[in-house]
Amino acid sequence: MESIKHKLKSQFRELYPSSNMSDRMETYMVLHHFGSYCAQNFGNDKSKSILKLINDVYQQKSLFENNAIENEFFYAIASQLGNNDLLVHLNSIPKNLWSVYIKVLVQTQINKEQ
């Protein structure tokens, strides 16, 4: 099984950050990087393609990769976009990931209030 890191690197080489970290740490850093990119470019074609790839990987149910997607990728999006225009954001996210995104968004908002 090809890791999410390798899939992102092969499909989005121009956006892929360089790193000398351990494999697990690099996965988290790469997902955060791509989450930030999607938040800053939400709705454009490249962001939609990244979200589709993230959905495909998430559906494979790898515990490590799913946790990394939630903790880094969606955290970056939720913390930058917040809950304004939530319905607009959800319409750009694959429906299979709506509950994941909402869970991360709620956790992010709770953390902001503390």
DSSP file (Angstrom, degrees, kcal/mol; ACC not computed):
  #  RESIDUE AA STRUCTURE BP1 BP2  ACC     N-H-->O    O-->H-N    N-H-->O    O-->H-N    TCO  KAPPA ALPHA  PHI   PSI    X-CA   Y-CA   Z-CA
    1    1 A M              0   0    0      0, 0.0     2,-0.3     0, 0.0     0, 0.0   0.000 360.0 360.0 360.0 125.9    0.0    0.0    0.0
    2    2 A E        -     0   0    0      1,-0.1     5,-0.0     2,-0.0     2,-0.0  -0.575 360.0-119.0 -76.1 133.3    1.4    3.3   -1.1
    3    3 A S     >  -     0   0    0     -2,-0.3     4,-2.1     1,-0.1     3,-0.2  -0.269  18.0-114.1 -72.9 159.8    1.5    5.9    1.8
    4    4 A I  H  > S+     0   0    0      1,-0.2     4,-2.7     2,-0.2     5,-0.2   0.859 116.7  59.6 -59.5 -35.8   -0.4    9.1    1.7
    5    5 A K  H  > S+     0   0    0      1,-0.2     4,-2.2     2,-0.2    -1,-0.2   0.921 106.9  44.9 -59.2 -45.6    2.9   10.9    1.6
    6    6 A H  H  > S+     0   0    0      2,-0.2     4,-2.4     1,-0.2    -1,-0.2   0.867 112.1  52.2 -69.0 -36.0    4.0    9.2   -1.6
    7    7 A K  H  X S+     0   0    0     -4,-2.1     4,-2.1     2,-0.2     5,-0.3   0.930 111.6  46.0 -65.4 -44.8    0.6    9.8   -3.2
    8    8 A L  H  X S+     0   0    0     -4,-2.7     4,-2.5     1,-0.2    -2,-0.2   0.908 113.6  50.0 -63.6 -41.1    0.7   13.5   -2.4
    9    9 A K  H  < S+     0   0    0     -4,-2.2    -2,-0.2    -5,-0.2    -1,-0.2   0.901 113.1  45.4 -65.5 -40.4    4.3   13.7   -3.7
   10   10 A S  H  < S+     0   0    0     -4,-2.4     3,-0.3     1,-0.2    -1,-0.2   0.859 122.5  35.3 -73.8 -32.9    3.6   12.0   -6.9
   11   11 A Q  H  < S+     0   0    0     -4,-2.1    -2,-0.2    -5,-0.2    -1,-0.2   0.739 131.0  28.2 -92.5 -23.7    0.4   13.9   -7.7
   12   12 A F    >X  +     0   0    0     -4,-2.5     3,-1.7    -5,-0.3     4,-1.0  -0.319  67.7 150.1-134.1  51.3    1.4   17.4   -6.3
   13   13 A R  T 34 S+     0   0    0     -3,-0.3     3,-0.5     1,-0.3    -1,-0.1   0.832  71.8  59.2 -54.6 -37.3    5.1   17.5   -6.6
   14   14 A E  T 34 S+     0   0    0      1,-0.2    -1,-0.3    -3,-0.1    -5,-0.1   0.722 112.1  39.5 -69.1 -20.5    5.2   21.3   -7.1
   15   15 A L  T <4 S+     0   0    0     -3,-1.7    -1,-0.2    -7,-0.2    -2,-0.2   0.552  87.9 114.5-100.5 -11.3    3.5   21.7   -3.7
   16   16 A Y     <  -     0   0    0     -4,-1.0     2,-0.1    -3,-0.5    14,-0.0  -0.427  61.1-136.0 -71.7 126.4    5.3   19.1   -1.8
   17   17 A P        -     0   0    0      0, 0.0     2,-0.3     0, 0.0    -1,-0.1  -0.478  15.9-120.8 -79.6 151.7    7.6   20.4    1.0
   18   18 A S        +     0   0    0     -2,-0.1     2,-0.3     2,-0.0     0, 0.0  -0.655  39.2 167.5 -89.8 150.4   11.1   19.1    1.5
   19   19 A S        -     0   0    0     -2,-0.3     7,-0.0     2,-0.1    11,-0.0  -0.994  40.3-156.4-160.2 153.1   12.0   17.5    4.8
   20   20 A N        +     0   0    0     -2,-0.3     3,-0.1     2,-0.0     2,-0.1  -0.068  59.8 123.4-118.9  29.6   14.7   15.5    6.7
   21   21 A M  S    S-     0   0    0      1,-0.2    -2,-0.1     2,-0.1     0, 0.0  -0.314  71.7 -82.5 -86.5 169.3   12.3   14.2    9.3
   22   22 A S     >  -     0   0    0      1,-0.1     4,-2.9    -2,-0.1     5,-0.2  -0.268  49.9-102.8 -63.4 161.8   11.4   10.7   10.3
   23   23 A D  H  > S+     0   0    0      1,-0.2     4,-1.9     2,-0.2     5,-0.1   0.902 120.2  44.6 -57.8 -46.3    8.8    9.0    8.2
   24   24 A R  H  > S+     0   0    0      2,-0.2     4,-1.8     1,-0.2    -1,-0.2   0.921 115.3  47.0 -67.3 -43.8    6.0    9.4   10.7
   25   25 A M  H  > S+     0   0    0      1,-0.2     4,-2.5     2,-0.2    -2,-0.2   0.893 110.9  52.7 -65.1 -38.8    6.8   13.0   11.5
   26   26 A E  H  X S+     0   0    0     -4,-2.9     4,-3.0     1,-0.2     5,-0.2   0.890 104.7  55.8 -64.5 -37.9    7.2   13.9    7.9
   27   27 A T  H  X S+     0   0    0     -4,-1.9     4,-2.3    -5,-0.2    -1,-0.2   0.935 110.3  45.2 -58.7 -45.9    3.7   12.4    7.2
   28   28 A Y  H  X S+     0   0    0     -4,-1.8     4,-2.2     2,-0.2    -2,-0.2   0.924 114.5  47.9 -63.5 -44.5    2.2   14.8    9.8
   29   29 A M  H  X S+     0   0    0     -4,-2.5     4,-2.4     2,-0.2    -2,-0.2   0.906 112.4  49.0 -63.5 -42.1    4.2   17.8    8.5
   30   30 A V  H  X S+     0   0    0     -4,-3.0     4,-2.6     2,-0.2     5,-0.2   0.911 111.3  49.3 -65.1 -43.4    3.2   17.0    4.9
   31   31 A L  H  X S+     0   0    0     -4,-2.3     4,-2.3    -5,-0.2    -1,-0.2   0.894 111.5  49.1 -65.1 -38.6   -0.5   16.7    5.8
   32   32 A H  H  X S+     0   0    0     -4,-2.2     4,-2.6     2,-0.2    -2,-0.2   0.921 110.9  51.1 -64.3 -42.7   -0.4   19.9    7.7
   33   33 A H  H  X S+     0   0    0     -4,-2.4     4,-2.2     1,-0.2    -2,-0.2   0.933 113.3  43.8 -58.7 -48.2    1.2   21.6    4.8
   34   34 A F  H  X S+     0   0    0     -4,-2.6     4,-2.5     2,-0.2    -1,-0.2   0.846 111.6  54.2 -70.3 -32.8   -1.4   20.4    2.3
   35   35 A G  H  X S+     0   0    0     -4,-2.3     4,-2.3    -5,-0.2    -1,-0.2   0.917 109.6  47.8 -63.6 -43.0   -4.2   21.2    4.8
   36   36 A S  H  X S+     0   0    0     -4,-2.6     4,-2.3     2,-0.2    -2,-0.2   0.906 110.6  52.0 -63.4 -41.8   -2.9   24.8    5.0
   37   37 A Y  H  X S+     0   0    0     -4,-2.2     4,-1.5     1,-0.2    -2,-0.2   0.942 110.6  47.7 -59.0 -47.0   -2.7   25.0    1.2
   38   38 A C  H  < S+     0   0    0     -4,-2.5    -2,-0.2     1,-0.2    -1,-0.2   0.898 110.9  51.2 -63.0 -40.3   -6.3   23.8    0.9
   39   39 A A  H >< S+     0   0    0     -4,-2.3     3,-0.8     1,-0.2    -1,-0.2   0.895 113.4  44.6 -63.2 -39.8   -7.5   26.3    3.5
   40   40 A Q  H 3< S+     0   0    0     -4,-2.3    -1,-0.2     1,-0.2    -2,-0.2   0.711 126.0  31.9 -78.0 -20.3   -5.7   29.2    1.7
   41   41 A N  T >< S+     0   0    0     -4,-1.5     3,-2.1    -5,-0.2     6,-0.4  -0.117  84.9 169.8-126.4  34.6   -6.9   28.0   -1.8
   42   42 A F  T <   +     0   0    0     -3,-0.8     3,-0.1     1,-0.3    -3,-0.1  -0.215  64.8  16.3 -58.5 131.2  -10.3   26.5   -0.8
   43   43 A G  T 3  S+     0   0    0      1,-0.3    -1,-0.3    49,-0.1    -4,-0.1   0.219  91.3 123.2  94.8 -14.7  -12.5   25.7   -3.7
   44   44 A N  S <> S-     0   0    0     -3,-2.1     4,-2.2    -6,-0.2    -1,-0.3  -0.356  76.0-105.4 -77.8 167.1   -9.9   25.8   -6.4
   45   45 A D  H  > S+     0   0    0      1,-0.2     4,-2.1     2,-0.2     5,-0.1   0.861 118.3  51.5 -61.3 -39.3   -9.3   22.7   -8.6
   46   46 A K  H  > S+     0   0    0      2,-0.2     4,-2.4     1,-0.2    -1,-0.2   0.916 110.2  49.5 -66.5 -41.5   -6.0   21.7   -7.0
   47   47 A S  H  > S+     0   0    0     -6,-0.4     4,-2.7     1,-0.2    -2,-0.2   0.905 110.0  51.4 -62.5 -40.6   -7.6   21.8   -3.5
   48   48 A K  H  X S+     0   0    0     -4,-2.2     4,-2.0     2,-0.2    -1,-0.2   0.890 109.9  49.8 -62.7 -39.0  -10.5   19.7   -4.7
   49   49 A S  H  X S+     0   0    0     -4,-2.1     4,-2.2     2,-0.2    -2,-0.2   0.900 110.6  49.6 -66.4 -40.5   -8.1   17.2   -6.1
   50   50 A I  H  X S+     0   0    0     -4,-2.4     4,-2.7     1,-0.2    -2,-0.2   0.932 110.5  50.3 -63.5 -45.1   -6.2   17.1   -2.8
   51   51 A L  H  X S+     0   0    0     -4,-2.7     4,-2.4     1,-0.2    -1,-0.2   0.868 109.1  52.2 -61.7 -36.5   -9.4   16.6   -0.9
   52   52 A K  H  X S+     0   0    0     -4,-2.0     4,-2.4     2,-0.2    -1,-0.2   0.924 110.8  46.9 -64.8 -43.9  -10.4   13.7   -3.2
   53   53 A L  H  X S+     0   0    0     -4,-2.2     4,-2.4     2,-0.2    -2,-0.2   0.917 111.4  51.5 -63.2 -43.2   -7.0   12.0   -2.6
   54   54 A I  H  X S+     0   0    0     -4,-2.7     4,-2.8     1,-0.2    -2,-0.2   0.916 110.1  50.0 -59.5 -43.8   -7.4   12.6    1.1
   55   55 A N  H  X S+     0   0    0     -4,-2.4     4,-2.2     2,-0.2    -2,-0.2   0.925 109.0  51.4 -60.4 -45.7  -10.9   11.0    1.0
   56   56 A D  H  < S+     0   0    0     -4,-2.4     4,-0.5     1,-0.2    -2,-0.2   0.914 113.8  43.8 -58.7 -44.1   -9.5    8.0   -1.0
   57   57 A V  H ><>S+     0   0    0     -4,-2.4     3,-1.4     1,-0.2     5,-0.5   0.915 111.2  54.0 -68.3 -42.6   -6.8    7.4    1.6
   58   58 A Y  H ><5S+     0   0    0     -4,-2.8     3,-1.5     1,-0.3    -2,-0.2   0.865 102.3  58.3 -60.6 -36.5   -9.2    7.9    4.6
   59   59 A Q  T 3<5S+     0   0    0     -4,-2.2    -1,-0.3     1,-0.3    -2,-0.2   0.654  90.8  71.0 -69.9 -14.8  -11.6    5.3    3.2
   60   60 A Q  T < 5S-     0   0    0     -3,-1.4    -1,-0.3    -4,-0.5    -2,-0.2   0.631 100.3-137.2 -76.0 -12.6   -8.7    2.7    3.3
   61   61 A K  T < 5 +     0   0    0     -3,-1.5     2,-0.7    -4,-0.3    -3,-0.1   0.821  38.7 166.0  63.3  38.1   -9.1    2.9    7.1
   62   62 A S     >< -     0   0    0     -5,-0.5     4,-3.1     1,-0.2     5,-0.3  -0.775  31.1-146.7 -80.0 119.0   -5.4    2.9    8.1
   63   63 A L  H  > S+     0   0    0     -2,-0.7     4,-2.3     1,-0.2     5,-0.2   0.903  94.8  46.9 -56.9 -46.0   -5.5    4.0   11.7
   64   64 A F  H  > S+     0   0    0      1,-0.2     4,-2.4     2,-0.2    -1,-0.2   0.954 116.4  42.9 -61.9 -50.6   -2.2    5.9   11.5
   65   65 A E  H  > S+     0   0    0      1,-0.2     4,-2.5     2,-0.2    -2,-0.2   0.883 113.7  51.4 -67.5 -37.6   -3.0    7.8    8.3
   66   66 A N  H  X S+     0   0    0     -4,-3.1     4,-2.5     2,-0.2    -1,-0.2   0.918 111.6  47.4 -65.1 -42.1   -6.6    8.5    9.4
   67   67 A N  H  X S+     0   0    0     -4,-2.3     4,-3.2    -5,-0.3     5,-0.2   0.914 112.6  49.7 -63.1 -41.5   -5.4   10.0   12.7
   68   68 A A  H  X>S+     0   0    0     -4,-2.4     4,-2.1    -5,-0.2     5,-1.0   0.900 110.2  50.7 -64.3 -40.0   -2.8   12.0   10.8
   69   69 A I  I  <>S+     0   0    0     -4,-2.5     5,-2.8     3,-0.2     6,-0.4   0.933 116.0  41.6 -62.4 -46.4   -5.4   13.3    8.4
   70   70 A E  I  <>S+     0   0    0     -4,-2.5     5,-0.7     3,-0.2    -2,-0.2   0.948 119.1  43.7 -65.6 -48.7   -7.7   14.3   11.3
   71   71 A N  I  <5S+     0   0    0     -4,-3.2    -2,-0.2    -5,-0.2    -1,-0.2   0.756 132.8  12.4 -73.5 -26.2   -4.9   15.8   13.5
   72   72 A E  I  X5S+     0   0    0     -4,-2.1     4,-2.2    -5,-0.2    -3,-0.2   0.783 126.7  42.2-117.0 -56.1   -3.0   17.7   10.8
   73   73 A F  I  ><S+     0   0    0     -5,-1.0     4,-1.7     1,-0.2    -3,-0.2   0.974 124.7  33.0 -63.8 -57.1   -4.8   18.0    7.5
   74   74 A F  I  ><S+     0   0    0     -5,-2.8     4,-3.2     1,-0.2     5,-0.3   0.827 115.4  58.8 -72.9 -29.9   -8.3   18.8    8.8
   75   75 A Y  H  ><S+     0   0    0     -5,-0.7     4,-2.8    -6,-0.4     5,-0.3   0.935 105.9  49.7 -60.8 -44.0   -6.9   20.7   11.8
   76   76 A A  H  X S+     0   0    0     -4,-2.2     4,-1.3     2,-0.2    -2,-0.2   0.911 115.3  43.4 -60.9 -42.4   -5.1   23.1    9.5
   77   77 A I  H  X S+     0   0    0     -4,-1.7     4,-2.9    -5,-0.2     5,-0.4   0.956 116.0  46.5 -67.5 -50.1   -8.3   23.7    7.5
   78   78 A A  H  X S+     0   0    0     -4,-3.2     4,-2.2     1,-0.2    -2,-0.2   0.880 112.5  49.6 -63.0 -39.7  -10.6   24.0   10.5
   79   79 A S  H  < S+     0   0    0     -4,-2.8    -1,-0.2    -5,-0.3    -2,-0.2   0.814 117.8  40.0 -72.4 -27.9   -8.3   26.4   12.3
   80   80 A Q  H  < S+     0   0    0     -4,-1.3    -2,-0.2    -5,-0.3    -1,-0.2   0.835 124.7  34.7 -87.9 -34.7   -7.9   28.6    9.3
   81   81 A L  H >< S-     0   0    0     -4,-2.9     3,-0.6    -5,-0.2    -3,-0.2   0.780  87.1-173.1 -91.8 -28.3  -11.4   28.6    8.0
   82   82 A G  T 3<  -     0   0    0     -4,-2.2    -1,-0.1    -5,-0.4    -2,-0.1  -0.224  51.0 -55.6  65.4-159.7  -13.3   28.4   11.2
   83   83 A N  T >  S+     0   0    0     -4,-0.1     3,-1.1    22,-0.1     2,-0.2   0.417  97.4 113.6-103.2   2.5  -17.1   27.9   11.2
   84   84 A N  T <  S+     0   0    0     -3,-0.6     5,-0.1     1,-0.3     0, 0.0  -0.535  90.6   8.9 -67.8 138.8  -18.1   30.9    9.0
   85   85 A D  T 3> S+     0   0    0     -2,-0.2     4,-2.3     3,-0.1     3,-0.3   0.846  80.8 161.5  59.5  36.8  -19.5   29.6    5.7
   86   86 A L  H <> S+     0   0    0     -3,-1.1     4,-3.0     1,-0.2     5,-0.2   0.887  70.7  52.3 -56.0 -42.7  -19.6   26.1    7.0
   87   87 A L  H  > S+     0   0    0      1,-0.2     4,-1.8     2,-0.2    -1,-0.2   0.876 108.6  50.8 -64.7 -36.0  -22.1   24.9    4.4
   88   88 A V  H  > S+     0   0    0     -3,-0.3     4,-0.6     2,-0.2    -1,-0.2   0.925 112.4  47.1 -63.8 -44.2  -19.9   26.3    1.6
   89   89 A H  H >X S+     0   0    0     -4,-2.3     3,-1.3     1,-0.2     4,-0.8   0.923 109.7  52.7 -64.0 -44.5  -16.9   24.5    3.0
   90   90 A L  H >< S+     0   0    0     -4,-3.0     3,-0.8     1,-0.3    -1,-0.2   0.864 101.9  60.0 -61.1 -35.1  -18.8   21.2    3.4
   91   91 A N  H 3< S+     0   0    0     -4,-1.8    -1,-0.3     1,-0.2    -2,-0.2   0.704 106.1  48.4 -67.1 -17.5  -19.8   21.4   -0.2
   92   92 A S  H << S+     0   0    0     -3,-1.3    -1,-0.2    -4,-0.6    -2,-0.2   0.582 100.9  77.3 -94.0 -12.3  -16.2   21.4   -1.2
   93   93 A I  S << S-     0   0    0     -3,-0.8     5,-0.1    -4,-0.8   -45,-0.1  -0.804  96.3-101.0 -99.3 137.2  -15.3   18.4    1.0
   94   94 A P    >   -     0   0    0      0, 0.0     3,-2.4     0, 0.0     4,-0.4  -0.301  32.3-122.3 -54.4 137.3  -16.3   14.9    0.0
   95   95 A K  G >  S+     0   0    0      1,-0.3     3,-1.3     2,-0.2     4,-0.4   0.798 109.3  66.0 -55.8 -32.5  -19.5   13.8    1.8
   96   96 A N  G 3  S+     0   0    0      1,-0.3    -1,-0.3     2,-0.1     4,-0.2   0.750 105.2  45.6 -60.5 -22.4  -17.7   10.8    3.4
   97   97 A L  G <> S+     0   0    0     -3,-2.4     4,-2.8     1,-0.1    -1,-0.3   0.410  82.4  97.2-103.0   0.9  -15.5   13.3    5.3
   98   98 A W  H <> S+     0   0    0     -3,-1.3     4,-2.8    -4,-0.4     5,-0.2   0.930  86.1  47.0 -57.0 -48.4  -18.1   15.7    6.5
   99   99 A S  H  > S+     0   0    0     -4,-0.4     4,-2.2     1,-0.2    -1,-0.2   0.876 112.8  50.3 -64.5 -36.1  -18.4   14.1   10.0
  100  100 A V  H  > S+     0   0    0     -4,-0.2     4,-2.3     2,-0.2    -1,-0.2   0.942 112.7  46.1 -64.9 -47.5  -14.6   14.0   10.3
  101  101 A Y  H  X S+     0   0    0     -4,-2.8     4,-2.9     1,-0.2    -2,-0.2   0.917 112.8  49.4 -62.8 -44.0  -14.3   17.6    9.4
  102  102 A I  H  X S+     0   0    0     -4,-2.8     4,-2.7    -5,-0.2    -1,-0.2   0.903 109.9  52.1 -63.9 -40.5  -17.1   18.7   11.7
  103  103 A K  H  X S+     0   0    0     -4,-2.2     4,-2.2    -5,-0.2    -1,-0.2   0.938 113.4  43.5 -59.6 -47.1  -15.6   16.7   14.6
  104  104 A V  H  X S+     0   0    0     -4,-2.3     4,-2.5     2,-0.2    -2,-0.2   0.896 112.5  53.4 -66.3 -40.0  -12.2   18.4   14.0
  105  105 A L  H  X S+     0   0    0     -4,-2.9     4,-2.5     2,-0.2    -2,-0.2   0.922 109.8  47.5 -60.9 -45.3  -13.9   21.8   13.6
  106  106 A V  H  X S+     0   0    0     -4,-2.7     4,-2.4     2,-0.2    -2,-0.2   0.926 112.4  49.3 -62.8 -44.9  -15.8   21.4   16.9
  107  107 A Q  H  X S+     0   0    0     -4,-2.2     4,-2.3     1,-0.2    -2,-0.2   0.897 111.3  50.4 -60.6 -40.2  -12.5   20.4   18.7
  108  108 A T  H  X S+     0   0    0     -4,-2.5     4,-1.8     2,-0.2    -2,-0.2   0.917 110.7  48.0 -64.1 -44.5  -10.7   23.3   17.2
  109  109 A Q  H  X S+     0   0    0     -4,-2.5     4,-1.5     2,-0.2    -2,-0.2   0.891 111.1  50.7 -66.2 -39.2  -13.4   25.8   18.3
  110  110 A I  H  X S+     0   0    0     -4,-2.4     4,-1.0     1,-0.2     3,-0.2   0.921 109.8  50.7 -61.9 -44.4  -13.4   24.3   21.9
  111  111 A N  H  < S+     0   0    0     -4,-2.3     3,-0.3     1,-0.2    -1,-0.2   0.845 107.1  54.2 -63.7 -34.0   -9.6   24.6   22.0
  112  112 A K  H  < S+     0   0    0     -4,-1.8    -1,-0.2     1,-0.2    -2,-0.2   0.849 107.6  50.8 -67.3 -34.4   -9.9   28.3   21.0
  113  113 A E  H  <        0   0    0     -4,-1.5    -1,-0.2     1,-0.2    -2,-0.2   0.685 360.0 360.0 -78.8 -18.5  -12.3   29.1   23.8
  114  114 A Q     <        0   0    0     -4,-1.0    -1,-0.2    -3,-0.3    -2,-0.2   0.465 360.0 360.0 -83.5 360.0  -10.1   27.5   26.5
